[in-house]
Amino acid sequence: MTTYSAANLELAPSGVLIINPADAARLAVAEGGLLKVTGPAGSTSGKVMISAKVPAGLLTASDHFAALNIQQIMPAGVNCAPITAVKA
């Protein structure tokens, strides 16, 4: 429902892949750069947001942005899965 809110979309108009600064450095990707992530059920690409709030080795993304479609990389009924990430 948050994608139907003009106020929310003004702050965050699209989904992002949030990663730790150490992971961003390892992948040689900057804030706003693109990553391709592949999980057990598929892959998607999205812009990067760098945050120390995300532990190193993990990646997080909101699942309600249709353009990012992060759900497509996850097996049904799962909210955490191993992925690979590469600079797109």
PyMOL Python script that loads the backbone (N, CA, C, O; Angstrom):
from pymol import cmd

cmd.read_pdbstr("""\
ATOM      1  N   MET A   1       0.807  -1.195   0.000  1.00  0.00           N
ATOM      2  CA  MET A   1       0.000   0.000   0.000  1.00  0.00           C
ATOM      3  C   MET A   1       0.854   1.265   0.000  1.00  0.00           C
ATOM      4  O   MET A   1       0.379   2.331  -0.393  1.00  0.00           O
ATOM      5  N   THR A   2       2.100   1.160   0.434  1.00  0.00           N
ATOM      6  CA  THR A   2       2.910   2.374   0.514  1.00  0.00           C
ATOM      7  C   THR A   2       3.200   2.971  -0.854  1.00  0.00           C
ATOM      8  O   THR A   2       3.491   4.163  -0.948  1.00  0.00           O
ATOM      9  N   THR A   3       3.131   2.182  -1.907  1.00  0.00           N
ATOM     10  CA  THR A   3       3.381   2.740  -3.236  1.00  0.00           C
ATOM     11  C   THR A   3       2.197   3.543  -3.763  1.00  0.00           C
ATOM     12  O   THR A   3       2.296   4.155  -4.826  1.00  0.00           O
ATOM     13  N   TYR A   4       1.083   3.553  -3.041  1.00  0.00           N
ATOM     14  CA  TYR A   4      -0.075   4.374  -3.410  1.00  0.00           C
ATOM     15  C   TYR A   4      -0.067   5.722  -2.700  1.00  0.00           C
ATOM     16  O   TYR A   4      -0.952   6.547  -2.930  1.00  0.00           O
ATOM     17  N   SER A   5       0.914   5.953  -1.849  1.00  0.00           N
ATOM     18  CA  SER A   5       0.992   7.195  -1.083  1.00  0.00           C
ATOM     19  C   SER A   5       1.937   8.178  -1.767  1.00  0.00           C
ATOM     20  O   SER A   5       3.122   7.889  -1.939  1.00  0.00           O
ATOM     21  N   ALA A   6       1.417   9.334  -2.154  1.00  0.00           N
ATOM     22  CA  ALA A   6       2.254  10.352  -2.807  1.00  0.00           C
ATOM     23  C   ALA A   6       3.386  10.796  -1.890  1.00  0.00           C
ATOM     24  O   ALA A   6       4.502  11.025  -2.355  1.00  0.00           O
ATOM     25  N   ALA A   7       3.113  10.923  -0.587  1.00  0.00           N
ATOM     26  CA  ALA A   7       4.152  11.349   0.359  1.00  0.00           C
ATOM     27  C   ALA A   7       5.278  10.319   0.440  1.00  0.00           C
ATOM     28  O   ALA A   7       6.455  10.680   0.426  1.00  0.00           O
ATOM     29  N   ASN A   8       4.919   9.043   0.526  1.00  0.00           N
ATOM     30  CA  ASN A   8       5.951   7.997   0.578  1.00  0.00           C
ATOM     31  C   ASN A   8       6.761   7.959  -0.707  1.00  0.00           C
ATOM     32  O   ASN A   8       7.983   7.818  -0.667  1.00  0.00           O
ATOM     33  N   LEU A   9       6.098   8.083  -1.835  1.00  0.00           N
ATOM     34  CA  LEU A   9       6.798   8.028  -3.117  1.00  0.00           C
ATOM     35  C   LEU A   9       7.685   9.246  -3.343  1.00  0.00           C
ATOM     36  O   LEU A   9       8.653   9.180  -4.102  1.00  0.00           O
ATOM     37  N   GLU A  10       7.361  10.350  -2.691  1.00  0.00           N
ATOM     38  CA  GLU A  10       8.231  11.522  -2.786  1.00  0.00           C
ATOM     39  C   GLU A  10       9.552  11.255  -2.073  1.00  0.00           C
ATOM     40  O   GLU A  10      10.605  11.701  -2.530  1.00  0.00           O
ATOM     41  N   LEU A  11       9.503  10.533  -0.959  1.00  0.00           N
ATOM     42  CA  LEU A  11      10.715  10.210  -0.209  1.00  0.00           C
ATOM     43  C   LEU A  11      11.470   9.038  -0.815  1.00  0.00           C
ATOM     44  O   LEU A  11      12.700   9.046  -0.859  1.00  0.00           O
ATOM     45  N   ALA A  12      10.751   8.045  -1.275  1.00  0.00           N
ATOM     46  CA  ALA A  12      11.366   6.837  -1.835  1.00  0.00           C
ATOM     47  C   ALA A  12      10.565   6.414  -3.058  1.00  0.00           C
ATOM     48  O   ALA A  12       9.663   5.583  -2.950  1.00  0.00           O
ATOM     49  N   PRO A  13      10.885   6.978  -4.225  1.00  0.00           N
ATOM     50  CA  PRO A  13      10.080   6.707  -5.424  1.00  0.00           C
ATOM     51  C   PRO A  13      10.272   5.324  -6.036  1.00  0.00           C
ATOM     52  O   PRO A  13       9.471   4.899  -6.868  1.00  0.00           O
ATOM     53  N   SER A  14      11.314   4.629  -5.636  1.00  0.00           N
ATOM     54  CA  SER A  14      11.541   3.283  -6.175  1.00  0.00           C
ATOM     55  C   SER A  14      12.264   2.443  -5.140  1.00  0.00           C
ATOM     56  O   SER A  14      12.828   2.959  -4.175  1.00  0.00           O
ATOM     57  N   GLY A  15      12.234   1.157  -5.357  1.00  0.00           N
ATOM     58  CA  GLY A  15      12.919   0.248  -4.447  1.00  0.00           C
ATOM     59  C   GLY A  15      14.428   0.340  -4.591  1.00  0.00           C
ATOM     60  O   GLY A  15      14.947   0.660  -5.660  1.00  0.00           O
ATOM     61  N   VAL A  16      15.120   0.055  -3.502  1.00  0.00           N
ATOM     62  CA  VAL A  16      16.581   0.049  -3.509  1.00  0.00           C
ATOM     63  C   VAL A  16      17.084  -1.216  -2.826  1.00  0.00           C
ATOM     64  O   VAL A  16      16.385  -1.829  -2.019  1.00  0.00           O
ATOM     65  N   LEU A  17      18.285  -1.584  -3.160  1.00  0.00           N
ATOM     66  CA  LEU A  17      18.985  -2.685  -2.506  1.00  0.00           C
ATOM     67  C   LEU A  17      19.909  -2.056  -1.471  1.00  0.00           C
ATOM     68  O   LEU A  17      20.834  -1.328  -1.830  1.00  0.00           O
ATOM     69  N   ILE A  18      19.671  -2.326  -0.205  1.00  0.00           N
ATOM     70  CA  ILE A  18      20.429  -1.692   0.864  1.00  0.00           C
ATOM     71  C   ILE A  18      21.538  -2.637   1.312  1.00  0.00           C
ATOM     72  O   ILE A  18      21.283  -3.773   1.713  1.00  0.00           O
ATOM     73  N   ILE A  19      22.779  -2.146   1.237  1.00  0.00           N
ATOM     74  CA  ILE A  19      23.932  -2.972   1.593  1.00  0.00           C
ATOM     75  C   ILE A  19      24.872  -2.215   2.519  1.00  0.00           C
ATOM     76  O   ILE A  19      24.839  -0.987   2.601  1.00  0.00           O
ATOM     77  N   ASN A  20      25.695  -2.963   3.200  1.00  0.00           N
ATOM     78  CA  ASN A  20      26.694  -2.430   4.115  1.00  0.00           C
ATOM     79  C   ASN A  20      27.821  -1.752   3.332  1.00  0.00           C
ATOM     80  O   ASN A  20      28.119  -2.165   2.211  1.00  0.00           O
ATOM     81  N   PRO A  21      28.457  -0.713   3.903  1.00  0.00           N
ATOM     82  CA  PRO A  21      29.569  -0.045   3.212  1.00  0.00           C
ATOM     83  C   PRO A  21      30.717  -0.986   2.824  1.00  0.00           C
ATOM     84  O   PRO A  21      31.319  -0.818   1.764  1.00  0.00           O
ATOM     85  N   ALA A  22      31.018  -1.960   3.664  1.00  0.00           N
ATOM     86  CA  ALA A  22      32.103  -2.903   3.339  1.00  0.00           C
ATOM     87  C   ALA A  22      31.740  -3.741   2.112  1.00  0.00           C
ATOM     88  O   ALA A  22      32.592  -3.997   1.261  1.00  0.00           O
ATOM     89  N   ASP A  23      30.492  -4.164   2.020  1.00  0.00           N
ATOM     90  CA  ASP A  23      30.050  -4.935   0.860  1.00  0.00           C
ATOM     91  C   ASP A  23      30.044  -4.077  -0.398  1.00  0.00           C
ATOM     92  O   ASP A  23      30.404  -4.545  -1.479  1.00  0.00           O
ATOM     93  N   ALA A  24      29.631  -2.817  -0.253  1.00  0.00           N
ATOM     94  CA  ALA A  24      29.651  -1.895  -1.397  1.00  0.00           C
ATOM     95  C   ALA A  24      31.080  -1.725  -1.910  1.00  0.00           C
ATOM     96  O   ALA A  24      31.315  -1.725  -3.119  1.00  0.00           O
ATOM     97  N   ALA A  25      32.023  -1.580  -0.996  1.00  0.00           N
ATOM     98  CA  ALA A  25      33.424  -1.428  -1.400  1.00  0.00           C
ATOM     99  C   ALA A  25      33.920  -2.694  -2.093  1.00  0.00           C
ATOM    100  O   ALA A  25      34.604  -2.619  -3.113  1.00  0.00           O
ATOM    101  N   ARG A  26      33.577  -3.849  -1.540  1.00  0.00           N
ATOM    102  CA  ARG A  26      34.009  -5.129  -2.126  1.00  0.00           C
ATOM    103  C   ARG A  26      33.443  -5.320  -3.523  1.00  0.00           C
ATOM    104  O   ARG A  26      34.110  -5.867  -4.401  1.00  0.00           O
ATOM    105  N   LEU A  27      32.205  -4.866  -3.726  1.00  0.00           N
ATOM    106  CA  LEU A  27      31.553  -4.994  -5.036  1.00  0.00           C
ATOM    107  C   LEU A  27      31.865  -3.823  -5.966  1.00  0.00           C
ATOM    108  O   LEU A  27      31.444  -3.814  -7.122  1.00  0.00           O
ATOM    109  N   ALA A  28      32.601  -2.840  -5.459  1.00  0.00           N
ATOM    110  CA  ALA A  28      32.979  -1.643  -6.222  1.00  0.00           C
ATOM    111  C   ALA A  28      31.751  -0.911  -6.760  1.00  0.00           C
ATOM    112  O   ALA A  28      31.720  -0.490  -7.917  1.00  0.00           O
ATOM    113  N   VAL A  29      30.743  -0.768  -5.902  1.00  0.00           N
ATOM    114  CA  VAL A  29      29.526  -0.070  -6.288  1.00  0.00           C
ATOM    115  C   VAL A  29      29.303   1.110  -5.338  1.00  0.00           C
ATOM    116  O   VAL A  29      29.505   0.994  -4.129  1.00  0.00           O
ATOM    117  N   ALA A  30      28.888   2.236  -5.898  1.00  0.00           N
ATOM    118  CA  ALA A  30      28.654   3.452  -5.114  1.00  0.00           C
ATOM    119  C   ALA A  30      27.164   3.633  -4.871  1.00  0.00           C
ATOM    120  O   ALA A  30      26.333   2.966  -5.488  1.00  0.00           O
ATOM    121  N   GLU A  31      26.843   4.536  -3.970  1.00  0.00           N
ATOM    122  CA  GLU A  31      25.449   4.915  -3.712  1.00  0.00           C
ATOM    123  C   GLU A  31      24.784   5.284  -5.043  1.00  0.00           C
ATOM    124  O   GLU A  31      25.313   6.097  -5.800  1.00  0.00           O
ATOM    125  N   GLY A  32      23.646   4.694  -5.316  1.00  0.00           N
ATOM    126  CA  GLY A  32      22.941   4.956  -6.567  1.00  0.00           C
ATOM    127  C   GLY A  32      23.380   4.082  -7.725  1.00  0.00           C
ATOM    128  O   GLY A  32      22.738   4.079  -8.775  1.00  0.00           O
ATOM    129  N   GLY A  33      24.472   3.336  -7.550  1.00  0.00           N
ATOM    130  CA  GLY A  33      24.911   2.408  -8.588  1.00  0.00           C
ATOM    131  C   GLY A  33      23.966   1.232  -8.706  1.00  0.00           C
ATOM    132  O   GLY A  33      23.042   1.087  -7.906  1.00  0.00           O
ATOM    133  N   LEU A  34      24.194   0.396  -9.698  1.00  0.00           N
ATOM    134  CA  LEU A  34      23.313  -0.741  -9.932  1.00  0.00           C
ATOM    135  C   LEU A  34      23.961  -2.053  -9.534  1.00  0.00           C
ATOM    136  O   LEU A  34      25.143  -2.287  -9.786  1.00  0.00           O
ATOM    137  N   LEU A  35      23.155  -2.911  -8.902  1.00  0.00           N
ATOM    138  CA  LEU A  35      23.566  -4.274  -8.581  1.00  0.00           C
ATOM    139  C   LEU A  35      22.585  -5.236  -9.221  1.00  0.00           C
ATOM    140  O   LEU A  35      21.390  -4.956  -9.311  1.00  0.00           O
ATOM    141  N   LYS A  36      23.101  -6.370  -9.662  1.00  0.00           N
ATOM    142  CA  LYS A  36      22.249  -7.473 -10.088  1.00  0.00           C
ATOM    143  C   LYS A  36      22.323  -8.515  -8.987  1.00  0.00           C
ATOM    144  O   LYS A  36      23.410  -8.971  -8.631  1.00  0.00           O
ATOM    145  N   VAL A  37      21.177  -8.893  -8.449  1.00  0.00           N
ATOM    146  CA  VAL A  37      21.129  -9.914  -7.409  1.00  0.00           C
ATOM    147  C   VAL A  37      20.408 -11.135  -7.942  1.00  0.00           C
ATOM    148  O   VAL A  37      19.379 -11.027  -8.610  1.00  0.00           O
ATOM    149  N   THR A  38      20.961 -12.298  -7.639  1.00  0.00           N
ATOM    150  CA  THR A  38      20.387 -13.555  -8.092  1.00  0.00           C
ATOM    151  C   THR A  38      20.168 -14.444  -6.881  1.00  0.00           C
ATOM    152  O   THR A  38      21.076 -14.656  -6.077  1.00  0.00           O
ATOM    153  N   GLY A  39      18.963 -14.956  -6.763  1.00  0.00           N
ATOM    154  CA  GLY A  39      18.605 -15.852  -5.668  1.00  0.00           C
ATOM    155  C   GLY A  39      18.181 -17.201  -6.224  1.00  0.00           C
ATOM    156  O   GLY A  39      18.316 -17.454  -7.422  1.00  0.00           O
ATOM    157  N   PRO A  40      17.666 -18.072  -5.355  1.00  0.00           N
ATOM    158  CA  PRO A  40      17.277 -19.412  -5.783  1.00  0.00           C
ATOM    159  C   PRO A  40      16.188 -19.448  -6.848  1.00  0.00           C
ATOM    160  O   PRO A  40      16.084 -20.420  -7.595  1.00  0.00           O
ATOM    161  N   ALA A  41      15.372 -18.391  -6.924  1.00  0.00           N
ATOM    162  CA  ALA A  41      14.228 -18.437  -7.840  1.00  0.00           C
ATOM    163  C   ALA A  41      14.311 -17.448  -8.996  1.00  0.00           C
ATOM    164  O   ALA A  41      13.391 -17.397  -9.812  1.00  0.00           O
ATOM    165  N   GLY A  42      15.381 -16.660  -9.097  1.00  0.00           N
ATOM    166  CA  GLY A  42      15.468 -15.704 -10.194  1.00  0.00           C
ATOM    167  C   GLY A  42      16.444 -14.587  -9.894  1.00  0.00           C
ATOM    168  O   GLY A  42      17.237 -14.687  -8.959  1.00  0.00           O
ATOM    169  N   SER A  43      16.392 -13.519 -10.684  1.00  0.00           N
ATOM    170  CA  SER A  43      17.292 -12.391 -10.480  1.00  0.00           C
ATOM    171  C   SER A  43      16.587 -11.082 -10.795  1.00  0.00           C
ATOM    172  O   SER A  43      15.567 -11.054 -11.483  1.00  0.00           O
ATOM    173  N   THR A  44      17.153 -10.000 -10.275  1.00  0.00           N
ATOM    174  CA  THR A  44      16.654  -8.657 -10.527  1.00  0.00           C
ATOM    175  C   THR A  44      17.811  -7.691 -10.380  1.00  0.00           C
ATOM    176  O   THR A  44      18.863  -8.052  -9.852  1.00  0.00           O
ATOM    177  N   SER A  45      17.626  -6.474 -10.838  1.00  0.00           N
ATOM    178  CA  SER A  45      18.633  -5.429 -10.689  1.00  0.00           C
ATOM    179  C   SER A  45      17.985  -4.217 -10.050  1.00  0.00           C
ATOM    180  O   SER A  45      16.804  -3.939 -10.257  1.00  0.00           O
ATOM    181  N   GLY A  46      18.784  -3.498  -9.268  1.00  0.00           N
ATOM    182  CA  GLY A  46      18.259  -2.304  -8.626  1.00  0.00           C
ATOM    183  C   GLY A  46      19.352  -1.370  -8.181  1.00  0.00           C
ATOM    184  O   GLY A  46      20.530  -1.726  -8.147  1.00  0.00           O
ATOM    185  N   LYS A  47      18.936  -0.149  -7.836  1.00  0.00           N
ATOM    186  CA  LYS A  47      19.875   0.851  -7.339  1.00  0.00           C
ATOM    187  C   LYS A  47      20.292   0.516  -5.919  1.00  0.00           C
ATOM    188  O   LYS A  47      19.544  -0.095  -5.156  1.00  0.00           O
ATOM    189  N   VAL A  48      21.505   0.933  -5.585  1.00  0.00           N
ATOM    190  CA  VAL A  48      22.095   0.658  -4.279  1.00  0.00           C
ATOM    191  C   VAL A  48      21.906   1.836  -3.335  1.00  0.00           C
ATOM    192  O   VAL A  48      22.053   2.998  -3.714  1.00  0.00           O
ATOM    193  N   MET A  49      21.577   1.497  -2.099  1.00  0.00           N
ATOM    194  CA  MET A  49      21.628   2.442  -0.988  1.00  0.00           C
ATOM    195  C   MET A  49      22.610   1.831   0.010  1.00  0.00           C
ATOM    196  O   MET A  49      22.482   0.661   0.371  1.00  0.00           O
ATOM    197  N   ILE A  50      23.579   2.610   0.452  1.00  0.00           N
ATOM    198  CA  ILE A  50      24.595   2.112   1.372  1.00  0.00           C
ATOM    199  C   ILE A  50      24.242   2.558   2.781  1.00  0.00           C
ATOM    200  O   ILE A  50      23.975   3.735   3.024  1.00  0.00           O
ATOM    201  N   SER A  51      24.243   1.594   3.716  1.00  0.00           N
ATOM    202  CA  SER A  51      23.898   1.893   5.103  1.00  0.00           C
ATOM    203  C   SER A  51      24.633   0.963   6.047  1.00  0.00           C
ATOM    204  O   SER A  51      24.634  -0.253   5.857  1.00  0.00           O
ATOM    205  N   ALA A  52      25.257   1.533   7.063  1.00  0.00           N
ATOM    206  CA  ALA A  52      25.933   0.737   8.089  1.00  0.00           C
ATOM    207  C   ALA A  52      24.915   0.029   8.984  1.00  0.00           C
ATOM    208  O   ALA A  52      25.301  -0.819   9.789  1.00  0.00           O
ATOM    209  N   LYS A  53      23.640   0.352   8.864  1.00  0.00           N
ATOM    210  CA  LYS A  53      22.607  -0.314   9.654  1.00  0.00           C
ATOM    211  C   LYS A  53      22.380  -1.750   9.202  1.00  0.00           C
ATOM    212  O   LYS A  53      21.832  -2.561   9.949  1.00  0.00           O
ATOM    213  N   VAL A  54      22.800  -2.064   7.982  1.00  0.00           N
ATOM    214  CA  VAL A  54      22.694  -3.430   7.462  1.00  0.00           C
ATOM    215  C   VAL A  54      24.012  -4.136   7.759  1.00  0.00           C
ATOM    216  O   VAL A  54      25.070  -3.648   7.362  1.00  0.00           O
ATOM    217  N   PRO A  55      23.972  -5.275   8.449  1.00  0.00           N
ATOM    218  CA  PRO A  55      25.216  -5.992   8.750  1.00  0.00           C
ATOM    219  C   PRO A  55      25.945  -6.418   7.469  1.00  0.00           C
ATOM    220  O   PRO A  55      25.315  -6.722   6.456  1.00  0.00           O
ATOM    221  N   ALA A  56      27.259  -6.434   7.532  1.00  0.00           N
ATOM    222  CA  ALA A  56      28.064  -6.903   6.399  1.00  0.00           C
ATOM    223  C   ALA A  56      27.652  -8.331   6.054  1.00  0.00           C
ATOM    224  O   ALA A  56      27.401  -9.154   6.934  1.00  0.00           O
ATOM    225  N   GLY A  57      27.590  -8.601   4.766  1.00  0.00           N
ATOM    226  CA  GLY A  57      27.226  -9.935   4.297  1.00  0.00           C
ATOM    227  C   GLY A  57      25.737 -10.114   4.064  1.00  0.00           C
ATOM    228  O   GLY A  57      25.310 -11.153   3.561  1.00  0.00           O
ATOM    229  N   LEU A  58      24.934  -9.106   4.425  1.00  0.00           N
ATOM    230  CA  LEU A  58      23.492  -9.167   4.201  1.00  0.00           C
ATOM    231  C   LEU A  58      23.070  -8.076   3.229  1.00  0.00           C
ATOM    232  O   LEU A  58      23.777  -7.085   3.052  1.00  0.00           O
ATOM    233  N   LEU A  59      21.941  -8.259   2.617  1.00  0.00           N
ATOM    234  CA  LEU A  59      21.339  -7.276   1.725  1.00  0.00           C
ATOM    235  C   LEU A  59      19.858  -7.250   2.058  1.00  0.00           C
ATOM    236  O   LEU A  59      19.264  -8.293   2.332  1.00  0.00           O
ATOM    237  N   THR A  60      19.263  -6.079   2.038  1.00  0.00           N
ATOM    238  CA  THR A  60      17.831  -5.990   2.292  1.00  0.00           C
ATOM    239  C   THR A  60      17.176  -5.121   1.222  1.00  0.00           C
ATOM    240  O   THR A  60      17.814  -4.254   0.624  1.00  0.00           O
ATOM    241  N   ALA A  61      15.909  -5.370   1.000  1.00  0.00           N
ATOM    242  CA  ALA A  61      15.139  -4.598   0.019  1.00  0.00           C
ATOM    243  C   ALA A  61      13.671  -4.693   0.382  1.00  0.00           C
ATOM    244  O   ALA A  61      13.207  -5.734   0.849  1.00  0.00           O
ATOM    245  N   SER A  62      12.939  -3.614   0.170  1.00  0.00           N
ATOM    246  CA  SER A  62      11.488  -3.635   0.376  1.00  0.00           C
ATOM    247  C   SER A  62      10.845  -4.458  -0.725  1.00  0.00           C
ATOM    248  O   SER A  62      11.272  -4.418  -1.879  1.00  0.00           O
ATOM    249  N   ASP A  63       9.829  -5.192  -0.360  1.00  0.00           N
ATOM    250  CA  ASP A  63       9.209  -6.080  -1.345  1.00  0.00           C
ATOM    251  C   ASP A  63       7.981  -5.500  -2.020  1.00  0.00           C
ATOM    252  O   ASP A  63       7.299  -6.219  -2.750  1.00  0.00           O
ATOM    253  N   HIS A  64       7.669  -4.225  -1.805  1.00  0.00           N
ATOM    254  CA  HIS A  64       6.445  -3.668  -2.371  1.00  0.00           C
ATOM    255  C   HIS A  64       6.660  -2.737  -3.566  1.00  0.00           C
ATOM    256  O   HIS A  64       5.732  -2.041  -3.977  1.00  0.00           O
ATOM    257  N   PHE A  65       7.856  -2.716  -4.119  1.00  0.00           N
ATOM    258  CA  PHE A  65       8.095  -1.908  -5.315  1.00  0.00           C
ATOM    259  C   PHE A  65       8.068  -2.821  -6.542  1.00  0.00           C
ATOM    260  O   PHE A  65       8.931  -3.682  -6.712  1.00  0.00           O
ATOM    261  N   ALA A  66       7.070  -2.616  -7.381  1.00  0.00           N
ATOM    262  CA  ALA A  66       6.877  -3.488  -8.546  1.00  0.00           C
ATOM    263  C   ALA A  66       8.073  -3.465  -9.490  1.00  0.00           C
ATOM    264  O   ALA A  66       8.443  -4.505 -10.035  1.00  0.00           O
ATOM    265  N   ALA A  67       8.681  -2.303  -9.693  1.00  0.00           N
ATOM    266  CA  ALA A  67       9.794  -2.209 -10.643  1.00  0.00           C
ATOM    267  C   ALA A  67      11.006  -3.024 -10.172  1.00  0.00           C
ATOM    268  O   ALA A  67      11.696  -3.632 -10.991  1.00  0.00           O
ATOM    269  N   LEU A  68      11.268  -3.039  -8.872  1.00  0.00           N
ATOM    270  CA  LEU A  68      12.385  -3.824  -8.340  1.00  0.00           C
ATOM    271  C   LEU A  68      12.034  -5.304  -8.341  1.00  0.00           C
ATOM    272  O   LEU A  68      12.878  -6.138  -8.669  1.00  0.00           O
ATOM    273  N   ASN A  69      10.805  -5.641  -7.981  1.00  0.00           N
ATOM    274  CA  ASN A  69      10.304  -7.017  -7.988  1.00  0.00           C
ATOM    275  C   ASN A  69      11.250  -7.980  -7.277  1.00  0.00           C
ATOM    276  O   ASN A  69      11.592  -9.037  -7.807  1.00  0.00           O
ATOM    277  N   ILE A  70      11.659  -7.607  -6.090  1.00  0.00           N
ATOM    278  CA  ILE A  70      12.607  -8.429  -5.328  1.00  0.00           C
ATOM    279  C   ILE A  70      12.025  -9.807  -4.998  1.00  0.00           C
ATOM    280  O   ILE A  70      12.774 -10.760  -4.785  1.00  0.00           O
ATOM    281  N   GLN A  71      10.694  -9.916  -4.955  1.00  0.00           N
ATOM    282  CA  GLN A  71      10.072 -11.200  -4.632  1.00  0.00           C
ATOM    283  C   GLN A  71      10.448 -12.300  -5.612  1.00  0.00           C
ATOM    284  O   GLN A  71      10.456 -13.478  -5.252  1.00  0.00           O
ATOM    285  N   GLN A  72      10.761 -11.925  -6.849  1.00  0.00           N
ATOM    286  CA  GLN A  72      11.039 -12.946  -7.861  1.00  0.00           C
ATOM    287  C   GLN A  72      12.315 -13.745  -7.590  1.00  0.00           C
ATOM    288  O   GLN A  72      12.510 -14.803  -8.188  1.00  0.00           O
ATOM    289  N   ILE A  73      13.178 -13.266  -6.710  1.00  0.00           N
ATOM    290  CA  ILE A  73      14.400 -14.024  -6.424  1.00  0.00           C
ATOM    291  C   ILE A  73      14.214 -15.003  -5.274  1.00  0.00           C
ATOM    292  O   ILE A  73      15.084 -15.835  -5.016  1.00  0.00           O
ATOM    293  N   MET A  74      13.072 -14.905  -4.576  1.00  0.00           N
ATOM    294  CA  MET A  74      12.825 -15.709  -3.382  1.00  0.00           C
ATOM    295  C   MET A  74      11.918 -16.898  -3.685  1.00  0.00           C
ATOM    296  O   MET A  74      10.940 -16.760  -4.420  1.00  0.00           O
ATOM    297  N   PRO A  75      12.231 -18.053  -3.127  1.00  0.00           N
ATOM    298  CA  PRO A  75      11.290 -19.168  -3.241  1.00  0.00           C
ATOM    299  C   PRO A  75       9.995 -18.824  -2.497  1.00  0.00           C
ATOM    300  O   PRO A  75      10.019 -18.022  -1.563  1.00  0.00           O
ATOM    301  N   ALA A  76       8.892 -19.406  -2.888  1.00  0.00           N
ATOM    302  CA  ALA A  76       7.599 -19.134  -2.262  1.00  0.00           C
ATOM    303  C   ALA A  76       7.644 -19.427  -0.761  1.00  0.00           C
ATOM    304  O   ALA A  76       8.169 -20.454  -0.330  1.00  0.00           O
ATOM    305  N   GLY A  77       7.084 -18.506   0.022  1.00  0.00           N
ATOM    306  CA  GLY A  77       6.977 -18.693   1.466  1.00  0.00           C
ATOM    307  C   GLY A  77       8.238 -18.407   2.255  1.00  0.00           C
ATOM    308  O   GLY A  77       8.295 -18.702   3.449  1.00  0.00           O
ATOM    309  N   VAL A  78       9.257 -17.835   1.610  1.00  0.00           N
ATOM    310  CA  VAL A  78      10.540 -17.590   2.266  1.00  0.00           C
ATOM    311  C   VAL A  78      10.799 -16.088   2.319  1.00  0.00           C
ATOM    312  O   VAL A  78      10.485 -15.372   1.368  1.00  0.00           O
ATOM    313  N   ASN A  79      11.368 -15.604   3.423  1.00  0.00           N
ATOM    314  CA  ASN A  79      11.705 -14.180   3.492  1.00  0.00           C
ATOM    315  C   ASN A  79      13.202 -13.931   3.632  1.00  0.00           C
ATOM    316  O   ASN A  79      13.633 -12.792   3.816  1.00  0.00           O
ATOM    317  N   CYS A  80      13.984 -14.989   3.543  1.00  0.00           N
ATOM    318  CA  CYS A  80      15.453 -14.863   3.612  1.00  0.00           C
ATOM    319  C   CYS A  80      16.049 -16.004   2.782  1.00  0.00           C
ATOM    320  O   CYS A  80      15.657 -17.161   2.937  1.00  0.00           O
ATOM    321  N   ALA A  81      16.984 -15.677   1.915  1.00  0.00           N
ATOM    322  CA  ALA A  81      17.592 -16.693   1.057  1.00  0.00           C
ATOM    323  C   ALA A  81      19.001 -16.254   0.667  1.00  0.00           C
ATOM    324  O   ALA A  81      19.286 -15.057   0.641  1.00  0.00           O
ATOM    325  N   PRO A  82      19.881 -17.202   0.364  1.00  0.00           N
ATOM    326  CA  PRO A  82      21.213 -16.835  -0.114  1.00  0.00           C
ATOM    327  C   PRO A  82      21.125 -16.217  -1.511  1.00  0.00           C
ATOM    328  O   PRO A  82      20.346 -16.661  -2.354  1.00  0.00           O
ATOM    329  N   ILE A  83      21.930 -15.198  -1.733  1.00  0.00           N
ATOM    330  CA  ILE A  83      21.947 -14.539  -3.049  1.00  0.00           C
ATOM    331  C   ILE A  83      23.387 -14.295  -3.463  1.00  0.00           C
ATOM    332  O   ILE A  83      24.306 -14.369  -2.646  1.00  0.00           O
ATOM    333  N   THR A  84      23.567 -14.005  -4.732  1.00  0.00           N
ATOM    334  CA  THR A  84      24.839 -13.478  -5.214  1.00  0.00           C
ATOM    335  C   THR A  84      24.551 -12.082  -5.753  1.00  0.00           C
ATOM    336  O   THR A  84      23.474 -11.818  -6.288  1.00  0.00           O
ATOM    337  N   ALA A  85      25.517 -11.206  -5.607  1.00  0.00           N
ATOM    338  CA  ALA A  85      25.353  -9.830  -6.075  1.00  0.00           C
ATOM    339  C   ALA A  85      26.576  -9.444  -6.894  1.00  0.00           C
ATOM    340  O   ALA A  85      27.710  -9.719  -6.501  1.00  0.00           O
ATOM    341  N   VAL A  86      26.342  -8.812  -8.019  1.00  0.00           N
ATOM    342  CA  VAL A  86      27.420  -8.328  -8.879  1.00  0.00           C
ATOM    343  C   VAL A  86      27.051  -6.924  -9.365  1.00  0.00           C
ATOM    344  O   VAL A  86      25.874  -6.591  -9.498  1.00  0.00           O
ATOM    345  N   LYS A  87      28.049  -6.132  -9.619  1.00  0.00           N
ATOM    346  CA  LYS A  87      27.822  -4.796 -10.149  1.00  0.00           C
ATOM    347  C   LYS A  87      27.215  -4.925 -11.539  1.00  0.00           C
ATOM    348  O   LYS A  87      27.713  -5.671 -12.383  1.00  0.00           O
ATOM    349  N   ALA A  88      26.137  -4.190 -11.761  1.00  0.00           N
ATOM    350  CA  ALA A  88      25.449  -4.286 -13.051  1.00  0.00           C
ATOM    351  C   ALA A  88      25.961  -3.216 -14.000  1.00  0.00           C
ATOM    352  O   ALA A  88      25.504  -3.132 -15.140  1.00  0.00           O
TER     353      ALA A  88
END
""", "prot")
cmd.dss("prot")
cmd.show_as("cartoon", "prot")
cmd.util.cbc("prot")
cmd.orient("prot")
